[in-house]
Amino acid sequence: MRTVIWVVGEKKEEKLISLLKGKETRILLFGLLPAKESEEEGKEHKLWHSLFSLKEELSSEGFSVSIATERGGPSSLLEVANALNAEMVFLPKEIFLLLGPLENDDFLNQISCPLLLY
């Protein structure tokens, strides 16, 4: 069974679900929380809601789904992807763009699997 990490962003992308259909896939829904707990509390609440709503939808489609969160930026995703030996990462463009130009290159060089920006 392959493992896909789906970093949940502001919008849900139906095309990603159709990419996964028909394949035995374990999905880790990953939420990047603000670096400090007190920052952007409303955004954090919305992210938790998105994570659980998407988990419910994907589970009803027959996928094995789990949820993980991490405080910080996109680079915290590298360790998770490597540890899980992920076969692919779905990453929202708005999160990828939080990295500066030099960080973008480092991130792309260090990620151990294909990265799909959506």
WORACOR-V578870 format. One record per residue. N is the residue number from 1. RES is the residue in one small letter. PSI is psi in degrees with one decimal (999 if undefined). D_CENTER is the distance of its C-alpha to the mean C-alpha in Angstrom with 1 decimal. Layout:
n | res | psi | d_center
N | RES | PSI | D_CENTER
N | RES | PSI | D_CENTER
This chain:
n | res | psi | d_center
1 | m | 130.8 | 18.2
2 | r | 155.3 | 15.3
3 | t | 129.4 | 11.8
4 | v | 133.3 | 8.7
5 | i | 123.0 | 5.2
6 | w | 105.2 | 3.3
7 | v | 120.0 | 1.2
8 | v | 128.3 | 4.8
9 | g | -158.2 | 7.6
10 | e | -30.5 | 11.3
11 | k | 150.8 | 12.1
12 | k | 136.9 | 11.4
13 | e | 105.5 | 12.0
14 | e | -30.2 | 14.5
15 | k | -30.4 | 14.9
16 | l | -38.6 | 11.6
17 | i | -43.4 | 13.2
18 | s | -28.8 | 16.4
19 | l | -31.1 | 15.1
20 | l | -18.9 | 14.3
21 | k | 141.9 | 17.6
22 | g | 2.4 | 20.4
23 | k | 138.6 | 18.5
24 | e | 107.7 | 18.3
25 | t | 135.2 | 14.6
26 | r | 128.1 | 12.9
27 | i | 128.5 | 9.4
28 | l | 111.6 | 7.3
29 | l | 122.0 | 5.5
30 | f | 127.9 | 4.1
31 | g | 127.5 | 6.1
32 | l | 110.2 | 7.8
33 | l | 156.6 | 11.4
34 | p | 150.2 | 14.4
35 | a | -36.5 | 16.3
36 | k | 141.4 | 19.2
37 | e | -36.9 | 19.5
38 | s | -16.3 | 22.1
39 | e | 133.2 | 20.2
40 | e | 58.1 | 19.1
41 | e | -38.8 | 19.5
42 | g | -39.1 | 19.2
43 | k | -39.2 | 15.8
44 | e | -42.3 | 14.6
45 | h | -44.1 | 16.5
46 | k | -39.1 | 15.0
47 | l | -45.6 | 11.3
48 | w | -42.0 | 12.7
49 | h | -45.1 | 14.5
50 | s | -42.7 | 11.6
51 | l | -48.6 | 9.7
52 | f | -33.9 | 13.1
53 | s | -44.9 | 14.3
54 | l | -37.3 | 11.6
55 | k | -45.3 | 12.2
56 | e | -45.1 | 15.8
57 | e | -46.6 | 15.7
58 | l | -37.3 | 13.9
59 | s | -39.0 | 16.3
60 | s | -20.3 | 19.2
61 | e | -3.4 | 18.4
62 | g | 6.9 | 18.9
63 | f | 150.2 | 15.6
64 | s | 117.5 | 15.1
65 | v | 136.5 | 12.2
66 | s | 166.6 | 11.3
67 | i | 139.4 | 9.5
68 | a | 150.2 | 9.0
69 | t | 158.5 | 9.2
70 | e | 142.0 | 10.5
71 | r | 137.2 | 12.9
72 | g | -161.4 | 13.1
73 | g | -174.0 | 11.7
74 | p | -27.1 | 9.3
75 | s | -21.4 | 11.8
76 | s | -17.9 | 10.9
77 | l | -28.9 | 8.0
78 | l | -47.6 | 11.0
79 | e | -40.7 | 12.8
80 | v | -46.2 | 10.2
81 | a | -41.7 | 9.8
82 | n | -42.3 | 13.6
83 | a | -37.0 | 14.5
84 | l | -3.4 | 13.0
85 | n | 48.3 | 14.4
86 | a | 145.2 | 11.4
87 | e | -18.8 | 12.8
88 | m | 151.3 | 10.1
89 | v | 129.2 | 6.7
90 | f | 120.8 | 5.7
91 | l | 126.6 | 5.6
92 | p | 140.5 | 7.8
93 | k | -39.7 | 11.2
94 | e | -27.7 | 12.0
95 | i | -41.4 | 9.6
96 | f | -37.3 | 10.9
97 | l | -9.4 | 14.3
98 | l | -23.8 | 14.4
99 | l | 144.6 | 15.3
100 | g | 171.4 | 19.0
101 | p | -42.7 | 20.6
102 | l | -38.5 | 21.4
103 | e | -35.6 | 18.0
104 | n | -49.3 | 16.4
105 | d | -45.4 | 18.9
106 | d | -44.4 | 18.3
107 | f | -48.8 | 14.5
108 | l | -33.3 | 15.2
109 | n | -27.7 | 18.1
110 | q | -19.8 | 16.4
111 | i | 137.0 | 13.3
112 | s | 9.1 | 14.7
113 | c | 171.2 | 13.3
114 | p | 147.0 | 13.0
115 | l | 125.0 | 10.4
116 | l | 116.7 | 10.3
117 | l | 134.3 | 10.3
118 | y | 999 | 10.6
